[in-house]
Amino acid sequence: MKMILVRRFRVLILMVFLVACALHIMLDLLPKLERRSARPAGESGCSCAQPAAEVDAPDWAQARGRPGEPPAAAAAAEPGWPNKHTLRILQDFSSDPSSNLTSHSLEKLQPAEPAERAWRGRDLGATQPRDSAPRPMLRDHGPRISAPPQGPSGEGSLLAKLFEHPLYRVAIPPLTEDDVLFNVNSDIRFNPKAAENSDWPQESNQGEDSLPTGPVAVDAYPNWLKFHIGINRYELYSRHNPAIEALLHDLGSQKITSVAMKSGGTQLKLIMMFQNYGQALFKPMKQTREQETPPDFFYFSDYERHNAEIAAFHLDRILDFRRVPPVAGRMINMTKEIRDVTRDKKLWRTFFISPANNICFYGECSYYCSTEHALCGRPDQIEGSLAAFLPDLSLAKRKTWRNPWRRSYHKRKKAEWEVDPDYCEEVKQTPPYDSPHRILDLMDMTIFDFLMGNMDRHHYETFEKFGNETFIIHLDNGRGFGKHSHDELSILVPLQQCCRIRRSTYLRLQLLAKEEYKLSLLMAESLRTDRVAPVLYPLHLEALDRRLRLVLRTVGDCVDKVGLGSVVEDDLGSDHTAATTAAALLEGLQVDAWTGCTKCGTSE
């Protein structure tokens, strides 16, 4: 009898559990069934692909603005909106400060207005949410950085003057068929829709257009394809390629036709396709420009900064490396330009309305994709960076290399290079680092990362076609420009251990350390052209000048230790004009009070 009672009790518990599950499912499906039954007879019952007209932004504003209606109710009234996610997420939404940041570029600036004037005259109240106090900003101490005004035809432009300097007019070697990534005279059919196809949801339309090849057809190519065709063994783009400026304009203005989440990574990134079939990687704004990385944060746990991606492109171009793909800032309408055009259901289902009546989403990624780290607009505008895609891997394979000076990515353990002062000698005996070319490229990348404060350079890529004798592509720079008050000297360890640098790099660094070509002023002028300017907080611009002096001092210490001939690799020997200018510049910079470098120009 006792066993029968126990069995009945277990059956009763099971029945209660099943009834609860059934009720839970019915409550979730009821709103969808009601909307489906309310549709006209001839209308499709699918709510996953609403026309843009049905979910336009004004409807959102009207739904949120109804008197006495809570945000959850407004979301439930929205046609085609996933109520299950909306209602649940609004209950557990965290008002973490970093999840609801505003853009400092919502107000349009005049093109000729200096960056620092925009910072001083910005009306903080206009960008704050209703019924909320303005967030405190870091105090800006010291002089402001302002770019010289640019007149018509580049008159008075410090940047134009820099690019006319002989050090920025050194010609690359003549190109052969093996030195260009694509030969337009070949029979390769460029697919305008091809770029990282594995990240896109499958589409039913298999008809793919292709562009004709040949020299005459190149003028008709979109700017992103002109950028791809211009890649060669020595550079990602040429100094005076007009397609680059046009591509930057496209990144900030082209109509977005489709959006998908980028697979992999610790933080959310989106792939956006444009009307001309170009594609770009979108990194949304997570932190405001004046927010420094907290001192207790590990380098691998910090947010990626969208403005660091923009600034990295401009810094790379000013250093004349030209190894960062074009990046531009842009304000994105989260409703019209992401939610309404995406075919990615996983992304679409993560949209919701925050308690502050802002539209938010969080997507899917390894770490920072949750309601606690949601990305929110004001109310539906969000700022971000758009980086032009490199050619599709099916057309131009790339090889990924582990950085020899990669950090341990551990809270307690140190990497080998941090404990072995002779680590570089071991690296130089291992291919491909037994070639001077690759070591010198790593030194360029080290200097580039130190100027930005980027500690997250764990891997790098090269184009497989060019083998080992080609440049390193400087990708993924989002963890730069996090601390303007701290110079991370450990980033310079490769340069300290190897004591090698290209002569052209060394001379350009000395040139940028002169008051006549001050790096901070050049960056301020270059960044002023971006749509989300000011891109960098002024103290970050000042930090560039300070860090540049530290780089020159490090090279000077190497010269003292092993001599100039062993430190500086002459890569200007074949260019008579550049070599002559270099000799004069070295002589003029033997003692430079501004840089504090007294040994930089000495010779053996």
N, C-alpha and C positions, 0 to 999 in steps of 0.2 A: 504493500500500500504506500509506503514511504517513497519508494522509487517512482511510482506512478505520479505522486504529487510533485516530485522534483522535475520529472520530465514535462509535466503540464506547465510548471513555472517557467522552464526554459523556453517552451513553445510560446508562452504568453509574452515573454521579454522579446523574443524574435519577432512576433507579430507587431508589437508596439514599435520596434525599430523600423520595420518595413513600412508601417503606416506613416511614421514621421518622415521617412525618406520620400514616400509618395507625395505627401503634402508639400514638402520642400520643393520637389520638382514641379508640382502644379503651380505653386506661387511664383516660381521663376518663369514658367511658360505662359502664365495667364496674360501678362501685358502684351506679349507677342501675338497670342491668339486673338486678343481683342483688336489689335491694330490690323491683323490680317483679315478678320471678319468685317472690319470697317472699310476695307478697300473696295473700289468699284469693281464690278464684275470682270471687266476686261483688263484690270491692272495686275501686274505680276505680284506674287506674294513674297518675293525675295526682298529682304530688308538690308542685304549686305552690299548693294551697289546702287545707292540712291543717286539720282541725277543731281548735279550741282545746284540747280534752281530750287530743289526742295530743301536743301540744307544750307542756304546762303547765310552769310554773316548777319544781315539785318534781322532774320528770323531768330537768331541766337539772342541778339540784343533785346528783341521784343519779348522772348520767352523769359529771359532773366529779369526783365524790368516790370513784370506784373506785380502790382501791389499785394503784399501779404503772402506771396508765393515763395516758398523756400527754394534754394538751388536744386535740391533733389527733385522737387516737383517739376521745376522748369525742365530739368533733364529728361524726366519721364514723358513730358509732353512733346519732346523733340522727335519728329518722325525719323525712324531708322536708327535711333540711338540705342546702344546696348544697355538696357536698363539694369540688368543684373550687375554689370560691372560698375555702372554709375552709382547706384544706390549703396553698394557695399563699400566702394572706395571712399565715398563722401563720409562714411561713418568712421573710417580709420585713417583719414587723411591727416598727415602730420604737417604742422605749420613750421617746418624747419626753415630757418632763414635762407638757406642756400637753394631751397626748392621753389622759391617764388620771387626771384630777383628781377629787377627791372633793367631795361637797357638804358644806358646813358646817351643813346643816340636817337631817341624817339623824336626829339625836336631837330628839325632840319637846320643845318648850319649853312651860312653863306660860304660859297666856295673859297673866297679869298680871306676868310676869317682865320686868324692864327689859332692853333690848337689850345694854347693856354687861355685865350680869351673866352673860348667856349667853356672851359672848366670854371673860370671865375664867374661868368655871367649866367651859368645854368640855373634854371628855376627848378629846384629840387621838388617843390610841392607839386609841379605839374606832372611829375612822373611817379608820384607816390599813390598807392591805392587809397580808396575812400576810407575815411575814419581810421587812418593809421599814421603814426608819427614817422617822420623821415628817419632813415637809418643814419647813424653817425658815420662820417667819412674820416679817413686818415688825414691828419694835418699835413699840408705840404710845406715843408721848410726849404728854404734856399730859393735861388732864382728860378724863374720859369724858363722853359725851353720854347723858343718861338722860331718858326721857319721864316727865312727871308721872303718877302712878297715876290710873287712871280708875275712878271709883266707879260705883255703879248710876245709871242714867238719865243718864249722861254727867257726873255730879258730879265736879268737879275736872278736867275735860277741857279742856286748853288749846285743842285743835282746835275743840271745840264753842263755846268762848268767841270764837274768831276768826271763825267763820262767823256769829255773832250780831252782829258789828260792823257798823255802818251801811255801811261801804265794801263789805261782802260781801252787802248786801241791796239793792243798786241794781237796779231793775227794768229789764228789756229793753223796747224799744218794743212796742206791741201788734202781734200777729201777724196777718197776712192770709194768704189762700190761697197767695199768691206767696212768703211768707216761711217756709213749712214744707216740708220735703223730701217728706213723704207726707201726703196728706189721707185719713184713715181713712173718710171718707164717700164717697170716690170708688169706682170699680169696679175699682181695681187689685187683682189677686189675688196676694197675697204667697206666693211659692213657698218653703216652709221649707227645701228642700234646695238652693236656689240661692245660691251664693257662690263666685265665681271658678271656674266650672265647667271652664274650659280647663285648670286644673291637675290635674284628677282623671282617672284612667283611665276609659275608657268602661265603663259598666255596662249589662248586658242588660236590667235592669228600667227601663222607660221610664215607668212609672206614677208621676206626681208628685202628691203631695197639696198642697193649697193651703188657706190659712186664710181664714175669712170676714172681711169688712170691716164697718165700722160701729162706733159708739161702744160698744155693749153688748159686742161681741166682744173689745174691746181687753183687758179684764181677763183673758181666757182666753189671751192670747198668751204665748209664752215670753218670758223676760226679755231675750234678745238682740233680739227683734223690738220690744219696748217701747222699747229703746234706739234702734233705727233710727227708729221713729216719732217719737221726741222730738227728732230733729235739726231745727234751723231755721237761718235766715240768720245768727243771732247767736251760736250756741253749739252744741257737739256734744251736750251734755246740760245739763239745768238743775241748779242748785245742790242742790236737795233732792229730786231724783228718786229714789224708793226702788228703782226698777228697777236702778240702777247698783250699789248694794251687793249686791243679789240676783244681779246678773250676775257680780260679782266672786266670789261664793260658787259660782256655777255653773262658772266657769272652773277653780276649784280642786277641784271635786267631781264634776261630771257625768261619766257613763260615756262613754268614748271608743269610738266604733263604727267609725271608719275613719281612715286616715292616708295622706297622699300628700306627695311632695316638692314644695316651692314652686319653680317655675321661675325662673331668673335669679338674680342676686346672686352675690357672691364667696364666701359661706359658706352652709352647709346650714341650711335652715329647713323645717319641716314644717307642713302644714295638717292640722288635726285636726277631725273632725266628732263632735259629741256626740249623745247619745241623743235630745235634743230638737231635733235638726237645726241647732243652732247650730254655728258654726265659729270657730276661733281659729288664730292663727299661733304656732307653738311655736318658741322659740329655746332650744337646749340650753345647759347650762352648759359653758363652755370654760376659764374661769379662776376661781380662788378669789377671794374678796372682798378679801383683803389683798394680792393681787398687783398691783402698779402696772405701768402700761405702761412698758417700758424707755425711757430718755431718747433712745436712738438710733433708736427706731421712728418711721417716718413715720405720719401720721394715717390714711392710707389702707391701711396694711398691718397695723393692729392688729386683734385679735379683737373681735368684737361681744360685749358683756356682757349676759347675760340679766337680771341684777339692775339694770342701768342702765335697761332697759325698764320694769321695775316702779317704780323710783324716779322715773323721768320722769313717769309718770302721777300719782303723789302730789304731786310738785313742781308740776306744771301745775295741779292742783286747788287747791293752797294759794295759788298766785299768782292764782287765779281766772280763768285763761285758759279752762280747760275745752275744750282743743283736742286732747287726746291720748285715743284710744280706751281704754276700761278694760283694764288689764293686771293679771294676778295670777300669783303663783308657784305651782309645783306640783311634787311628786315624781312621776315617771313610771316605771312598770315597763316596761322596754324590751322584755321578752318578751311580756307579756300585752297591753300597751296600745299597742305599736307593731308589733312583728314579726308577732304573731298576727292583727292586724286589718287590716293593710295589703293593698291590692290592687296596690300599685306594685311590680312585679317587680324593677325596677332598685334600689329601696331594699332590698327583701328580700334580694337577693343580696349585699349589702355587709355583712351581719351576720357576725360571727365571734367566737371566744373568744380573748382575749389570753393571753400567757404567764402573766399574773397570775391567770388563771381568771376574768376579768371579761368580761361580754358587751359587745361593741363593735359599732359600725357607723359608716360614713362617708358614705354617700349619694353624690350627684353635684351638683357646683356648679362655678363658674368657677375657684376657686383652692384653697380649704382643704377639699377633699374627697378624702382619700387616707388610706392606712394611717398615714402620718406625722401626720395631724391627726384621727385617729379619735376618736369620742366613746365613752367607756367608762363603764359603771356600776360600782356597788359592792354586790354583783356585777352586779345588773341594775337597780338604782335610779339614775335620773339626774334632776337638778334642772333646771328650765327655767322660762321665762316663757311665758304664754299671753295673747296680745293679741286682744281681740274683733274680729271682722271688721266692717268698714264694709259698708253695703248693697251688694248686687251691682251691678256696673257696668251690667247690663242694665236695672236699675230706677233707678239714680241715677248718672249719668255724672259722672266727676271730670276736672278739667283739671290737667295737670302743668305747672308753671312752673319755669324755670331760675332759681335763686337769683342775683341780680345780684352778690352777694358770694361767689359760688362760688370755691373754691380751684382752683389750677391742676392739682392731682393729678399733679404732676411733681416729680422730685427736685431740679431746678435752676431751672426757670422760675417766675416769679412771675405772679400774676394782675394785671389792670389796676388793680384797687382798691388793691393793695399798693404801687404806684409813683405813683399819681395822687391827691394829697390832695383834689382837687376832684371826685373821681369821683361823689359823691352828686348834685352839681348836674346832671351828665349823666344820671344815672338818673332823676331827678325830671322830666325832660323827655320821658321815654319811657313810653307807656302800658304797663301800667295804673298805673305808679308816679307818673304825673302827678296821681293822686288821693291826697289826704292819707291816706285810709283804709288803702290798701295799704302805704304807707310806714310808718305807725304799727304795722301788723301785723308788718312786718319788724323793727321795733325791739323789739316784744314777743318775737319769736322769737330775736332776737340776745341779749337779756337771759336768756331761758330757756336758750339754748345755753351762754352764758358761765358761768352758775351750775353747769351740769353738766360743763363742759369739753369740749363736743361740737364738733369741728372738721369734721364730716362732713355738713354741711347743704348738699348740692349742688342738690337740687330740693325743691319742696313742692307740695302739691295743694290744690285748692278744689273745691267742688261746682259743677258747670257750671250748674245751674238758677238759682243765685243771682247769676250774673255776677261782676263785679269787686267789688261791695259786699258782701263776706262775709268770714268769718274764714279764716285759714290753718290747715290741719290739720297738727299736729305729729307726723308719722309717722317711724318708723325712728330711734330714739334709742339704739341699742345701743352706740355708741361714746362715750357719755358716762361720767363717773365713772371715768376710767381713771387719772388722776393727781391725788392729793390734795395733793401737795407742790408742784404747779406751777399757776399761774394763767395761762392762755393769753390774753394781752391782745389779741392780734390778732383774737380773736372779737368784741371790742367795737368794732372799727373802724367798722362801719356807724353805731353810735350816736355815735361821735366825729366822723364826717364829716357826718352829717345833723343832729345836735343836735335831734332831735325825740323826744317821748315823750308818751303819753297821760297826762292828769292822774290818772285812776283808777289806772293802772299805777304812776305815780310815788308816789302817796300810799300804795298798798299796800306798795311796797318800803320806804318810810320806816316804815310800821307794823311790818313784819317785821324791821326793824333795831332796834327797841326791845327792851329786856330783857324787857318784859312779854309780847311776842309773838315771841320769838326763833325765827328760821327753823329752826335746827338742832333745837330741842326739838319744834317742830311736825312736822318730818319724822320724827323718831324716834318720836313718838306715832302718826303716821299709818301708818308702815311696820310698826309692831309688830303690826298686825292681819293682815298677810300670812302665808300658810301656811309660807313659807320664811324667816321672820324669824330673825335680823336680816338685813335686805336690804343695808344699806350698812355698810362698815367705819367705825368711829367717826371716823376722821380725815377721811373724806369729808363727814361732817356738819359738822365744824368748818370745813372749806373753804367750805361754803355761806355761813356767816356772814362769812368773810373776803372772799369774792367779792361778796357783797351790798354791803359797804362800798365796794368798788372801783367798782361800778356807780353808787352814789350820788355818789361822788367825780367820776366821769366826767360825770354830769348837772350837778353843781355847776360843773365847768369850763366846760361849755357855757353855763350861766346867766351866768357871769362874762364870757363872750365875746360873746354876742348878746342877753342879757336873758331873763328868765323868760317873758315873753309870747311870745317867738319860739320858745322851746324846748318849753313845755308846751302841749299842745292840750287845751282844755277840753271834755271829753266828759261832764261831770256837770251842765251848766247847767240841764237840765230837771228834775233831781231835787233838790228844795229841801233835803231832809234830808241827802243825801249832800254837797251843796255846802256846807251849813253846817258839817257835820262836817269836811269837807276844809279849810275856812278855819281852823277851830280847830286842826286837826292841823298845818297848815303853820306856824301861829304858834308852836305848841309845839315844832316841830322846827327852828327857826331856828338854834339851836346845840345840837348833840347830841354830847356828848363820846364816847359809845360808838361812833357811826358815823364820827366824825371829819369830819363834813360840816358846815361852818360857813356855807355859802351855799345849802343846799338849800331853805330856807324863805323866802328873801328875795323881795321883790316890787319891781317897778319903781315 
